[in-house]
Amino acid sequence: MSTKTIVFITGTNGGIGYETVLVCAKTSPDFHILLGARDVAKGQKALKAIHVELAMTGRPVSSIEVVQIDITDIKSIEAAKNYIEQAHGKLDELINNLTEALEPLLKKSSKPYLIYISSGQGSITQRLDPNGPYVQLRGEPYRMSKAAIKMLSACHRFSFAEWGCKVLAFDPGFCVTNLSGEEGRKRRVKMGARTPEEPANTLVDIVLGKWDEAFTKSGLLDVDGNIVPW
């Protein structure tokens, strides 16, 4: 079994996922990061760019490898799980929106973390508040999907507690992403969106245990480490 802390991050070709891999790798050489990518070629391209940036730091960094995973494909998820088990024997930190197949690997960690990426737009409390953020935005499908992620996080927070897994739903806030294409990215920049490095830094601080006390109280944190309503 690996002596390093095994961190699996999906959605890493760009945006928050990419920056989280980069920040995590810069933080400590004690991590081994699994860069999850649906398209291996795109994953390798991202890894090559990350290595270029890491080489400029001039200090020890984490080891990183690409792991193919398509979270909509059961066979792909099972293949990723089997590879991680054979290669590393465990999984310490999981940052993504899938869990079930990887739960046995998290159980083998002495200090497991499971972090779901959610959004303030998935908050039912805030949606019912006439003065709440995003009150004028409809986006029902997106809101429903993020509310579902919060419920999944709440369920796992309750049921995984018995074997010591810390479960958190994380709201990265309004930041620049590649989800809506280049034009959408430019619009977000003009609207004052945060850079993806900001939520990436918070995610790595969570992995390092710096926010344990805060999310033990709630299980739902935003990019600034604030406890936010479910």
N, C-alpha and C positions, 0 to 999 in steps of 0.2 A: 504494500500500500504506500502511496506517495507520502512523503514527509512535508511536501509543500501544501499550501492552502489552494485548493482547486476551485477556481471561479469560472462559472459558465455564464456567458452573456450572449443573448441572441439579438438579432436586429442590428448587426454591427457594421454594415456596409457604409453607414453614414450617420449623421445626426448624433443623438444622445448615446446610442449604443457604441458607436465608433469612439466618441470622446471618453466614454467610461472605460473602455479598454485601454486607451492611451493614458488616462490619468492613473488608473489602477497599476499599469505597468511601470509608470514613473515612481510610484509610491514606495514599492518594495520589491526586492528580488525574491522574496519568500512566497510570492504568488506564482501559480501556473495558470494562465488564462486560456480558456477555451473560447475562441472566437466563433460563435455560431452563425452560420450563413446558409441560406437556402441554395444559393448558387456558389459552388466552391470557387469558381474562377473569380467572381466578384469578391469573395472572402479573401482569396489570396492577394488580390489587388489592394484591398484595404490593409491587409497585413504588411504588404511591402511598403505602403505609405507610412504605416505606423512605425515600422523598423527605421525608416529614414528619420523620422522625428525623434525616436528614442536614441539613435546614434548621436544626436546633437547634444544630448544631456551630459555625456561624458561620465556617467555613473552607472552602477549596477542596476539592472531593471528586471522585470518579470520575464519569464519565458512565456511564449504565446504559440498556439497552434490553431489551425482552422478545423472546425468540426461541422460537417454537413448536417443540417437539420431544417426540415420544413414542418412548421408547427401545425399545418393542416393535413399532414400525411402521417398516419399511425406507424407505417412501416419505417419511415424516416426517423421518427421519434424513438422507436424501439432500437433501431440501428445505432443511433447516437448514444442511447443509454447503455447498450451492450459494449460499445467501444470504450466509453468512459469507465465502465466497470472493469473491463479487461486491462486497460492502460493505466488506470489510476486507483482503482479499488474503492473510490468514494467520491463524494461531491460536497464541498463545504459551503459554497455560496452560489445561489441561483438567482440571476436577475433576468426575468422575462415574464411571459404570461402563460406558461405551461408548467405542469407539476407532476401529475399522477404517475407517469412512467418513471420519473426520476426520484420519486419519494424514497425508494429503497436505498439509493445512493446517498441522499441527504442523511438518512438514519445512521450511516456509517461514519459520519463526521462527529467530532467531539464538540463542535460549536457551529451548528448549521444555521444559515440565514436563508430566507426565501423572501425575495423582494418583487412585488408586482408593480408594474408601471400603470398607474391610474391617471385620473384627471379631476380637477375641481368641477368640471362639467358633469361628472358622474355623481355628484353629491345631491341627494334628494333634499337634504336640509337646506342647502343653498338655493336649489331650484325653487323651493317654495317661499323663499325670502324675497319680497318685492324690491329690496335694496341690495340683494346679493350680487356678486360678480357674475358676469356673463348672462344677466337676466334677460337681455334682449336677443340673445342667440337661441335659435331653435335647435337645429341639429339633433333631432330625436334619436336617430340610429346611433350616432356617436355617443350621445349621453347614455343611452341604454347599455351599450357595450362596456362603457367605463363603470357604470353602476354595477353591472354583472361582475366585473373584475373585483370591485370592492366587496361584494358579497362573497365571492370565492375566497378572497383574502381573509375576511372575517371568519368564514367557516374553518379555514386551515389554521388561522390564529388560535381558534378554540381547540380543534382536534389534534393539532401537531404539538401543542404545549406539553402533552404528556411525555413526549420523547425529546423535549428541550429545543425544538426548532423555533427560532425567532422569525415571525412572519409580519411583513409590513406591506401596506399599500402606499406607494410613493407618487406624489403629484409633482411633476417637473415644472409646472407652471407654463406660461406662454413663452415659448422659445422658438428659435429658428430650427426648422427641420426640413427634410427633403420630401415629406409626405405629400405635399401638394405641388411638387415640381419647382422649377427654377423661378417662375413668376410668383408662385405662392411664397417661396422663400424670400424674395425681394420685398413682397408686401409686408411680411412679418417684420423684416428689418426696419422698414419705414414706420411701422406701427410701434416700434420700441421693444420688440421681442428680445428676450435674453439670449445670450449665446448658449449653445449646447454644453459648453464647458462648465457652466454654473451648476446645472443639475448633475452633471457627471462628477463634479467635485463633492457634492453632497452625497451621492450614491456611494462613493468610495469611503467617505467618512462614516457612513452607516455600516459598511462592510468592516471597517476598522473598529467598530463598537463605540464610536464617539457619540452616537445618538441613542444608545440603549435605554437610558433613563426616560427620555422623551417618548419614544414609541412604545415603551412598556405600558405607559399610561393610556395609550389610545390605539396604536397600530396603524395610524394614518398621519403621515407627515408631508409637508410641502418642501419646496426647494430651499427655503430658508430655515428649515428645521422646526417650523411651527406645527403645533398640533391643530389639525383642521377638522371640520365636522364631517361625519359620514353622510 
